[in-house]
Amino acid sequence: MGPRRGYISGVAAYVMWGFFPIYFHDLRPAGAVEILAHRIVWSAVSVAVLITVIRRWGALRDLARRPRTVAGIALAAVLIAVNWGTYIYGVNSDHVIETSLGYFINPLLSVLLGVFVFRERLSAAQWIAIGIGAAAVVVITVDYGHLPWIALILAASFGTYGLVKKRLALPPAEGLQMEATMLLLPALGYLGWLTAAGRSTFTAVSPAHTVLLLLSGIMTALPLLLFADAANRIPLAVLGILQYITPVLQLIVGLLIFHEPLPPAELVGFALVWLAIVVFTWDALLRARRTRPEPLAGDGPVAAARLTLDGAGAAN
């Protein structure tokens, strides 16, 4: 039941993240910053309830006494706020397809972080995958007439967040709680300012809108917990392949539900990204097979793949 439950948890987490565009789209007319502030507040509340149930407040107090850890968590909090805020803005400004591109690019960027931060060496196949991914960005940039900045910010913030989280090595619930707590005062301050200015949509649009804002905390925490369960039960190489469920679903949602255009040049760009992913995944699977029974120890590219996965639970 262990591996089977892990597969179910992993697929469920990535499917939930894949359909997040529908959820955040339904939160309009709230602006991206207001939605982000509510997500922070209600995530803090939801995870606080969970930590109370599992009795982990002592572990949080121990973390708070470690200045370097607190500094790392503060950096992670800023990065995840940028990631969440950019994602919400992308969805609510009708750029769902571009947000999916960001999460397709992210694994390739994570490998590059492994090269520059950990001085890891890549195989020829991985360099080819990165080159194909870069070509895809160039093609899409030419088509847009500007850099696909939403996709690039999502990939950069998420990849760097994964790097920070890898170094911190914190349990998911405790890490998310401390990140949300550090962002709590700015979020509450912004929501208070909106209310005083008469610009808050909370309780002002409809009961359904209010409920959706309240549920943003649970919607954030639940897939994170499912992901953590999956990571403990199935190989990370498998989990890495499953993560592509999310951007594929986001692309489908953008095309079929929100009817966003996908011009030929942009389609070519996505095709190049998918080709890069195929090359990268094929090479990673070969390396994982060669390094059994300890597929995560040893050479740099495998460690870089782990870097990608360590940050994956914070997607969207």
matplotlib code that plots the C-alpha trace (Angstrom):
import matplotlib.pyplot as plt

x = [0.0, 2.9, 4.1, 0.5, -0.5, 2.5, 1.5, -2.1, -0.8, 1.6, -0.9, -3.5, -1.1, 0.0, -3.6, -4.7, -1.9, -2.8, -6.3, -5.3, -5.9, -9.6, -9.6, -7.6, -9.5, -12.8, -11.4, -11.7, -12.5, -10.0, -6.6, -3.5, -2.0, -5.2, -5.5, -1.8, -2.4, -5.4, -3.5, -0.7, -3.1, -5.3, -2.3, -0.8, -4.1, -4.5, -1.0, -1.2, -4.2, -2.3, 0.8, -1.5, -3.0, 0.4, 1.9, 4.9, 5.0, 8.1, 10.0, 9.0, 10.4, 13.6, 13.9, 13.2, 16.3, 18.6, 19.4, 20.9, 17.9, 15.5, 17.4, 17.1, 13.4, 13.0, 14.6, 12.4, 9.4, 10.2, 10.8, 7.6, 5.6, 7.1, 6.3, 2.7, 2.1, 3.4, 1.4, -1.9, -1.2, -0.5, -3.7, -5.9, -4.4, -5.2, -1.7, -2.3, -0.4, 2.6, 2.4, 2.5, 5.7, 7.3, 6.9, 8.0, 11.2, 11.8, 13.6, 16.1, 16.8, 17.2, 19.9, 21.7, 21.5, 23.2, 26.0, 26.6, 25.9, 27.2, 29.8, 28.2, 29.1, 26.4, 26.3, 26.3, 22.6, 21.8, 23.6, 21.7, 18.4, 19.3, 20.3, 17.0, 15.2, 17.1, 16.2, 12.5, 12.7, 14.3, 11.5, 8.8, 10.5, 10.7, 7.0, 6.0, 8.2, 9.5, 10.8, 8.1, 8.7, 5.9, 7.3, 10.9, 10.0, 8.0, 10.9, 13.6, 11.7, 10.6, 14.0, 15.8, 13.2, 14.0, 17.7, 17.0, 14.7, 17.2, 19.8, 17.4, 16.0, 12.9, 9.8, 7.0, 4.5, 7.0, 8.7, 5.5, 4.3, 7.4, 7.3, 3.7, 4.2, 7.1, 4.7, 1.7, 2.2, 2.7, -0.3, -2.6, -1.4, -2.3, -5.7, -6.3, -5.4, -7.7, -10.6, -10.0, -9.9, -13.1, -11.4, -11.5, -13.5, -13.7, -17.4, -18.2, -18.7, -20.7, -20.8, -19.2, -16.3, -15.7, -15.7, -13.2, -10.8, -11.1, -10.4, -7.1, -5.2, -6.5, -6.0, -2.3, -1.7, -3.5, -1.4, 1.8, 0.9, 0.0, 3.3, 5.2, 3.4, 4.3, 8.0, 8.3, 6.8, 8.0, 11.3, 12.2, 12.9, 9.3, 8.0, 10.1, 8.3, 4.9, 5.6, 4.9, 1.2, 0.8, 2.0, 0.4, -3.0, -2.4, -1.7, -5.0, -6.9, -5.5, -6.4, -9.7, -11.4, -10.0, -9.6, -6.2, -4.5, -1.4, 0.1, 2.3, 5.6, 4.6, 3.6, 7.1, 8.5, 6.5, 7.5, 11.1, 10.5, 8.9, 11.8, 14.2, 12.2, 12.3, 16.1, 16.5, 14.2, 15.7, 19.2, 18.1, 16.4, 19.5, 21.7, 19.3, 19.4, 23.2, 23.5, 21.2, 20.7, 21.4, 20.2, 20.4, 24.0, 27.0, 27.3, 26.2, 23.4, 21.5, 21.8, 20.6, 17.5, 16.9, 17.2, 14.3, 12.2, 12.9, 11.3, 8.4, 6.0, 5.7, 4.4, 1.7]
y = [0.0, 2.3, 2.9, 2.8, 5.4, 7.5, 7.4, 8.4, 11.3, 12.5, 12.5, 14.1, 16.9, 17.7, 17.5, 20.0, 22.4, 21.8, 23.1, 26.0, 28.5, 27.8, 28.5, 31.7, 32.9, 32.6, 34.9, 37.9, 40.8, 40.6, 41.8, 39.7, 41.3, 41.0, 37.3, 36.8, 38.5, 36.3, 33.2, 34.1, 34.8, 31.7, 29.5, 30.6, 29.8, 26.4, 25.2, 26.5, 24.3, 21.3, 21.9, 22.1, 18.7, 17.1, 18.9, 20.4, 23.9, 22.8, 22.2, 25.6, 27.2, 25.4, 26.6, 30.2, 30.0, 29.4, 32.8, 31.4, 29.2, 32.1, 34.2, 31.3, 31.0, 34.7, 34.5, 31.5, 33.5, 36.3, 33.9, 32.0, 35.3, 36.4, 33.1, 33.0, 36.6, 36.3, 33.1, 34.7, 37.8, 35.5, 33.6, 36.7, 38.6, 35.7, 34.4, 30.8, 29.3, 31.4, 30.3, 26.7, 27.5, 28.7, 25.3, 23.5, 25.5, 25.2, 21.8, 22.9, 26.1, 24.0, 22.0, 25.2, 26.3, 23.0, 23.9, 27.4, 27.0, 23.4, 23.3, 20.2, 18.7, 18.0, 15.3, 16.1, 15.2, 17.6, 20.5, 19.7, 19.8, 23.2, 24.5, 23.4, 25.0, 28.3, 28.1, 27.7, 30.9, 32.8, 31.6, 32.7, 36.0, 36.8, 35.9, 38.0, 40.9, 40.8, 38.2, 35.9, 37.5, 35.8, 32.4, 33.4, 34.9, 31.8, 29.5, 31.6, 32.2, 28.6, 27.2, 29.5, 28.7, 25.0, 25.7, 27.5, 24.8, 22.1, 23.8, 24.4, 20.8, 21.7, 19.5, 20.8, 21.9, 23.7, 25.4, 26.7, 27.9, 30.0, 31.3, 32.3, 33.8, 36.0, 37.3, 37.6, 41.2, 42.7, 40.7, 41.8, 45.4, 45.4, 43.8, 46.4, 49.2, 47.8, 47.6, 51.2, 52.5, 50.7, 48.6, 45.2, 42.5, 40.3, 40.0, 42.7, 40.6, 37.5, 34.8, 32.4, 34.8, 35.2, 31.4, 30.9, 33.5, 31.7, 28.4, 29.7, 28.5, 24.9, 24.9, 25.8, 23.4, 20.2, 19.6, 20.4, 17.6, 15.2, 15.9, 15.4, 12.0, 11.0, 12.0, 9.7, 6.7, 6.7, 7.3, 10.9, 10.1, 9.0, 12.0, 14.2, 12.8, 13.2, 16.9, 17.5, 16.7, 20.3, 22.4, 20.0, 20.5, 24.3, 24.4, 22.5, 24.8, 27.8, 26.5, 24.7, 26.5, 30.1, 29.9, 31.6, 31.7, 29.5, 31.0, 28.8, 30.3, 29.8, 26.2, 25.7, 27.1, 24.7, 21.8, 22.7, 22.8, 19.4, 18.0, 19.4, 17.7, 14.4, 14.6, 15.6, 12.9, 10.2, 11.1, 11.4, 7.9, 6.4, 7.9, 6.8, 3.3, 3.3, 4.6, 2.1, 1.2, 4.8, 6.9, 10.2, 9.9, 10.5, 12.7, 16.3, 16.0, 13.5, 15.9, 18.7, 16.6, 16.3, 20.1, 20.3, 17.9, 19.4, 22.7, 21.1, 21.1, 24.8, 25.0, 27.6]
z = [0.0, 0.6, -3.0, -4.3, -1.8, -2.8, -6.5, -5.6, -3.4, -6.0, -8.8, -6.6, -5.6, -9.2, -10.5, -7.9, -8.9, -12.6, -12.0, -9.8, -12.7, -12.5, -8.8, -9.0, -12.0, -10.0, -7.3, -9.6, -9.2, -6.4, -7.6, -7.6, -4.5, -2.5, -3.4, -2.5, 0.9, 1.6, 0.6, 3.0, 5.9, 5.5, 4.8, 8.1, 9.9, 8.2, 8.8, 12.4, 13.0, 11.5, 13.6, 16.7, 15.8, 15.3, 18.2, 16.5, 18.1, 20.0, 16.8, 15.5, 18.7, 18.2, 14.6, 15.7, 18.0, 15.0, 13.4, 10.1, 9.6, 10.3, 7.7, 5.2, 5.9, 5.4, 1.9, 1.1, 2.2, -0.2, -3.1, -2.6, -2.3, -5.6, -7.1, -5.8, -6.7, -10.3, -10.8, -9.6, -11.8, -14.8, -14.3, -13.7, -16.6, -19.0, -19.4, -18.1, -21.0, -20.2, -16.5, -17.7, -19.7, -16.5, -14.8, -17.9, -17.9, -14.2, -14.1, -16.7, -14.7, -11.5, -13.3, -14.2, -10.5, -9.6, -12.0, -10.8, -7.1, -6.4, -9.3, -10.7, -14.0, -16.6, -19.2, -22.9, -23.1, -20.3, -21.9, -25.1, -23.2, -21.7, -25.1, -26.6, -23.7, -24.3, -28.0, -27.0, -24.9, -27.9, -30.3, -27.9, -27.2, -30.9, -31.2, -28.2, -29.1, -25.5, -23.0, -21.5, -18.2, -16.3, -17.3, -16.5, -13.1, -12.1, -13.2, -11.5, -8.2, -8.0, -8.9, -6.4, -3.7, -4.3, -3.8, -0.5, 0.7, -0.1, 2.0, 4.9, 4.8, 6.8, 7.2, 4.9, 7.6, 9.8, 6.9, 5.4, 8.7, 9.4, 5.8, 6.1, 9.6, 8.3, 5.5, 7.8, 9.0, 5.5, 4.3, 7.2, 6.7, 3.1, 3.7, 6.4, 4.0, 1.4, 3.9, 5.2, 1.6, 0.7, -1.9, -0.3, -2.1, 1.0, 2.0, -0.6, -3.8, -2.8, -0.2, -2.7, -3.3, 0.4, 0.9, -2.0, -0.4, 3.0, 1.3, -0.2, 2.8, 2.6, -1.1, -0.5, 2.3, 1.0, -2.1, -0.2, 2.3, -0.5, -2.1, 1.1, 1.5, -2.0, -1.6, 1.4, -0.5, -4.1, -5.8, -6.5, -10.2, -10.6, -8.7, -11.0, -14.1, -12.4, -11.8, -15.5, -14.9, -13.6, -16.5, -19.0, -17.2, -17.0, -20.7, -21.4, -19.1, -20.9, -24.3, -23.7, -20.8, -21.1, -24.9, -24.9, -28.3, -29.1, -32.2, -34.5, -33.3, -29.6, -30.4, -31.9, -28.6, -26.5, -28.8, -28.2, -24.4, -24.5, -26.6, -24.0, -21.2, -23.1, -23.5, -19.8, -18.4, -20.6, -19.4, -15.7, -15.9, -17.4, -14.7, -11.9, -13.2, -13.3, -9.7, -8.0, -5.2, -4.1, -7.0, -5.2, -4.1, -6.3, -9.4, -9.8, -12.4, -10.1, -7.2, -9.5, -10.3, -6.5, -6.2, -8.7, -6.7, -3.3, -4.3, -6.2, -3.3, -3.4, -7.0, -7.7]

ax = plt.figure().add_subplot(projection="3d")
ax.plot(x, y, z, "-o")
ax.set_aspect("equal")
plt.show()
